[in-house]
Amino acid sequence: MATTRATKNKLALFFVATAIVSLALYFLARPLRHYLASHMRSGSSPDSIVYIPELILWAILAYLAVRALNAIIFEFVFRVRKGYEAPTLVRNIFSIVAFILLFVLIFREIYPGVNLGALFTTSAIFGVIIGLALQDTLGNFFAGISLHADRPFQVGDVITVGQQQQLTGVLESITWRAVKIRTFQNKIVLVSNSTIAKEAIEVAPRDNLNARIVFFNSLYTDSPAKTIHIVREAVRDTENVSPKITPVVRIRDLAESGIDWEVKYWLEDYAKHHDTDALVRQRVWYAFRRAGIQFAFPTRTLHVERRALTIEDRGAGQDIVDRLTAVDIFAPLSDEETERLAAASVRHVFAPDELVIRAGDEGSSMFVVHSGRVQVQISENGKPRAVAVLNEGDFFGEMALFTGEPRAATVVALEETEVLEIGHAAMKLIFETNPDLVESLSWTIAERRAGLTATQQDAQVSIEESAGLLASIRRFFGMK
């Protein structure tokens, strides 16, 4: 709105200035001609000399009129109806043609006895000579006219010129001579219009959802259905990937060392496709690691040796045991039960800004932050709002583990984060060997949720909530 108002003010000022200058030239032209005619020496021809100042003044007036008409058509009407600025080449051609026509009319009015046909016939010889000398320039000029007429691309589109020596970049401008392209190395390249007209051009329009394909592979032992689901979910939440079209994951080839895959996705801003491709590859790597899927590479297995576990192997999971021991919700567990729970837990690594869980999803596990940080978000008026940041040793999702409730909030990794996932099956084995733990854990969870205040009323609320949780846990784990 501010831009339109500024354009209108600019046009109004320009029209006022044009009107003033035009009136001044009009009232100056004829007195000047009469003055010169009255002061001419005898024998001079007024048709050839006296009218020259008037011709110059009228030419200036025609130039101002063409400028005003150009501003009305291209700076106001064209921008309002089309929504973007008219190409410079079109505006220049319009100005030249309009000025030539007006000048011819003025010339015929001032010099009615001059034969313009003979003048143009004589100038045709010079036109041929100039045309041969400016063959390349004229070729670029008419090729530019053709480009503006066909409009195969617009400023802001990503284009690729040529087939063998490809040039790719963002189109910045189209002039009468060349097309200006800014490459992804931030260099400016000028390609002549005649070259553009001859070469094959690939265009990725800026207002279009353009697709990209990234390749990866996996082992034959990994489930294709699982791989498709894991990669699709990882890619669809990536920045700059359009949520309007679901990414497509498909098998490209059954290769020698594994399955070759491709994932096809659509971008909101194609000019950032290099960064998006790199981010997609990163998300696929993290998703593969969390899901236990391996990338394929040429291997030759010569010998498989079974060996006994060393002391280092036995102590590799001690850090998980220490982490779970420090979690207050598992305080009722014995050391042996904590070790069994640690052995059954699964490590997951998430990339920065990657989704860990989504609010409303079904689940039957909880998570403990082993390293890094995560952010808890809730939806407010359709937009995510951060409510907490969890650090190492904090946990989330416990209600899904013990009662099977849907996820109450969305959790996103703030940096590269490793979490420990404790599943329903692992917890059920511990309850089967020690059923009394159900009551202790339900009370611990109720205390955490109620906040443990000192008033009797709040204590009664915790008891009632503990009884409700106890019933929910027994029902979810199939216990009597």
N, C-alpha and C positions, 0 to 999 in steps of 0.2 A: 504494500500500500504506500509506504514511504517512497519507494523507487518510482512508482507511477506518478505520485504527486510532484516529485522533483523533476521528472521528465516533462510534465505539463507546464511547470513553471519555466523550465528552460526553453520550451517551444514558444510559450507566450512572449518571453523576452526577445527571442530571436525574431518572431514575427513583427513585433513593435519596431525593432531596430531596422528590419528589412523595409517596412513601410515608410519609415522616416527617410532612409537613404534613397528609396525609390522616388518618393516625392521630390526630394532635393535634386536628384538627377533629372527628373522629368522637367522641372521648372528651370533647370540650368541648360538643358540641351538646346532648345530652340533659340533662346536669346543669344547663346554662344554662336550658333550657326549664323544668325542675322548679323551679329557683331563682326564675325570674320568676313562675311560676304560684303559688308559695307566698307571694310578696310582693305579689300583685295585690290591689288594693282590691276590696271587695265590689261586685258589680254590673258588674264589667268582664267582657268576653268573652275568655276565653283563646284561643279559636279564631282570633280576628282579630289579637291583639296578641302573645301569648306565643310563638306558633310562627314569628313573623317572624325572630327571630335564628337559629332553626334552619334556616329556609328560606334565609337568606343564607349560612350556613355550608355547607349542602349544595350551594348554587349554586357556591360557591367550589371545593368538592371536585369538582363536575362539570366546572368549567372546567379544573382541573388534569388530570382524567382525559382530557378532549378533547385537551389539549395533549400529553399523553403518547402517546395513540393517533395523533395527527397526526405526532409525531416518529417513531414506529415505522413507520408506513406510508410516509411521504413522504421522510423523511431517511435511512432505512435500506433498507427493502425496495424502494421505487421506484428509488432510486439504484443499488442493486446489480443489479436486473433490467433496468432501462432504460439505465443508463449515464449519465444526466444528471439534473439536479435537476427536481423537479416544478414546474409553473407556480404562481405565487403565487395566482392567481385560483382555481384548483382547490383549493388548500389552504385558502383562506379560506372558500370555499363549504362544504367538508366540515366545517370547524370550526363554522360558524354553524348548519348543519343538525343536527349531532350535539349541540351544546349546547342547542338549542331542544328537541329530543326528550328529552334527559335532564332538562331543567328542567321540562318538562310532566309527566314521570313523577314527579319529586320533589314537584311542586306537588300532584298528585293524591293522593300518599301522605300528605302533611301536611294538606291541606285536602280530604278526600274529599267534603265536602258542597257544595263550590263547583261550580256548573255552568259548565264551560269553554265549552260551546257557546253559551250566552247571551253570555258575554264576547267570544268571537270574532265573534258576530253584530253586537254593538255596535261592535266595532273595525273591522268591514268598511266601515262608512260613512267612518270616518277613513282607512282604507286607500285608498278610491277618491279621496278628496280629495288625499291625499299622492301617489298614483300619477299624478294629473293634473298636480300641481305638479312632480313629478320625472320627467316623461315622457322628456326627453332623457337624464337620468342612467340611468333604467332601460333605455332603448334601448341605451345603451353597455354596460350590465351584461350584458344577454341576448345582445348581439352578441359580447361577450367570451366568454361561455359557448359560443356557436356556434363561435368561432374555436378554442377549446381542444378542442372535440369533433372538429372536422374536421382540425385541425393542418395547415393549408396551408403553414406555414412555422415555422421554429424560430429561436431566438436564435443569431445569427451568420450567418444567411443574408443575401444581398443581395437586396433587394426593390425593385420599382418600382411606385408607386401612381399610378393615374390614366392617362388616355390623352392629354388635351390638355396639361394642366399636370402634367407628370410629376415625381414626387419619388422620387429614388433614393438608397439608402444601406444601411448595415448595421443589421439589426434588433438592438436591445439588450435590450428587455424588452417584455412584454405584461402590462398590468395590467387591473383590472376596468373602467377607464374609457377607456384609450387605448393606442396602440402607440408606443413610443419608437424613433425612427430617427436614427442618426448619419450625416449626409450626408458626401460626400467632401470637403466644405469644412470638416469637423470641427465642424459645427453640429448641435445637438439639435433635432429636430422631433417634436412630439407630434401624432399623427393619431388622432381618436376612433374607437372600435371600430365605431360605426354607419357612419361614412364608409368605413372599410376594407371593411365588409360589402357596401357598394353599389358600390364602384369595382372596375375590373379591376386585378388584381395580377399582376405578373411576378416569379417567384421563381427565384433562382439558389442552390440549396442549397449549403451549405458543404462537404458530403461528396460532392459530385458533380463530374464533369469538365464544366464549362460552356464552351461554345464562344464565340469572338469572331471577327469578320471585319474585316480591314483592306484598304483599297482602294489601288491604285496603277496606273500605266500605263507603257507602253513604246512605242517607235516600231514602225511596221510592218516596218521593215527588220531588226529583231531576231528571231531564231528563237524561236518559241513554246516548242518543246521545251527549248531551252537556258534560257529564262527560268523555266520551271516547275522545272527541276532546281536552278537557282541559288537561287531564292527558298525552295524547300522545305528545302534544306540549311541556308540561313542562319537560317530560322525555327526549325527543330527543335532547334537548340543554344541557343536564347534562354532566359534565366532565367525561371522560372515557367511555361514551356510544357511541358505534360505529354509525356513520352516514350512514354506508352502508346498514343497515337493519332498517326499520322503526319499532319502538316499537309497540307491540300488546297489546291492552287493551280489556279485555273481562270479562263478568259476570261469576263468579265462582259458585255462589249459591244465591238463594233467601231465605235469612235467616229470623229469627224471628223478628229481630230489624231493618233490612235494607237489602240492596243489597251488597253482598260480591263480591269484584272485585280482579282481578290480572292483573299486567302489566308485560309483558315479554320483555326484552331488551337484547342486545348483547354487551359484553364488549371488549374493545381493550386490556386491561391488566387484566386477570382474578385474578392475585395475589392481586389486590386491590378491590376485590368484596365486602368486608365488608364496606369499606369507601364509595363505590359507592352506595350500598344498602341504607346506612344512608342518603346520599345526595339525592337520589331519593325520599325517604320518606319525607325529608324536602321540596323538590320542590312540591310534591303533596299537602302538607299542605298549602303552600303559594298559590298555584294555586286554591285550594278549597276556601280559604278565599277571594281571589280577585273575584272569580266567584259566590260567595254567596252559595256555596255547603256545606252542613253540613255532618260531619261524624256521623254514626249511633252508638247508644249505647242503652242499655236496659232502657226504660223509662215507666212510668205509670202516665198518666194524670188523676188527681183526680178532679180538679176544675179549671175553667178558669174565672178570674175576670177582668172585664174592669174597669179601673180607669182613672181619669182625669190626664192630664199632670201636673207635678209639675214645680216649677220654675227651678229646676235643669235640667229637661228634655228640657224645652224651651231654656235653655242656652247652651245645649250640642253642638249645631252647630254654636255657636258664633265664635269659632276659625276658622271655614271655611270661615265665612263672613269676618273676619279680614284679612285672607290670601288673598282672592279674591280682597278685597278693595285695598290692597297694590300692586296688579298687574297693571302695567301701561296700558296694553291693554284694561282693563275694566274700565279705568278712566271715559269714557263718561256715564257709567251707574249710575242711581240714587241708593240711599240706598235701596229702595224697590226692584228694579230690581236685585241688587247684592244679596239680601237675597233670592230672588226666584231662582237665579242661584246657590247659595250655597246649597239650599234645593234639587235641582235636580242633583247636582254633586255626583259622586260615589268615595268612597275611595278604593284604591288598595295598598296592601303591597307586595313588591318584596324582594326576598332574595338577599344576596350579589352575584354579578356576574351574576344575572339573567337578561334575555332579557326583556326590557319593550316594545319597538317597533322595527321592523326590516325595513331597507331601502327597498323601493319598494312595501311594503304592502299597500293595500287599507285601508282607514280610514276616519272617519267623526267626529273625536273628538280631543281635545287637552288636555294637561296635565299640572298641576302645581305641583311643588315639595313642598310637605307639610312638610316633614322631611326627613333627609338623604341627599345623593348626588347621581347624575347620571353622566355618561360620554357619550358624543356624539361622534360617530365614523362614518367615511366614508370609503369606499372601495378604496384602492390604490394598483394597480397591484395584485388584488385578495386577499389582506390582509387588515384587519381593521387597521385604523390609528385614534388615538384620536385627536379631534380638539377642544374640550371644556369640561369643567366640570361645571355642573349646581348645585347650592346650593338651600337652602330653599328660596322659593319665586320666583325662576326662573320658566319659562314655556317653553314648546316646543310642536310642532305639530299643531300650530295654523292655518297653511295653509290648513291642512286636514279638520279642523272644518269649516272654512269659505268658502273654494272653492272646497273641495273634492279632492285636489291633493294627489297623493301617497306620502308615507313617504319619505322624502329626505335624511334621515340619520338613523342610528341605534343608539339606546339609551340603555345603560346597567347600572344597579344599581351597585354602588361601595360599598355600605353597605346596611343594611336593610333600605329600603326607602319606605315612604308612599307618594303616589301621588294622586291628585284629578283629576278625569277625567270629563270633561265637554263635553256632547254629542250634536249632531246635533238637537235633539228634544227639548232640554232645550233652546238652543239659538233661535230656530225658534219661540217658544212661546213669547220670549221677543221681537223679531222683529215684530211679528204680533200686539203686543200691542203698540209698539213704532217704527214705520218704519223709523223715522228720525235717529235712532241709526246706521243704515247701513252706512250712509255717514260718520258719525264721526268715526266709527270703521275702515272703509276702509282707512281713512286718517291716523289714529293712526298706523295701520299696515304698511302703506307705509312709514311713517316717521321712523319706527323701521328698516325697511329693507334698506332704502336708507341711513340711518346714520345721516340725518339732518346736512349737512354742511352749511357754511355761503354764498357760491357762488350762484349766480342767476341760473347758469346752473344746479347745483345740485337740487335747488328748483324746477326747471321746470321738472326735472326727477321725483321728488316726486309727483308732480301734475299729470303727465301722468300715473305714476304707481298707484296713488290713483284712477284715473278714470277707469283704467283697473281692479283694484281690486273690485271697486264698481259694475261694470258690472258682474264680476265673482260671487260675493256674491249674488247679486240679482237673477242671473240665478240658482245658486246652491240651494237657499232657495225658489225658485219658486215665486219671487216677481216681480212685474211690475215696 
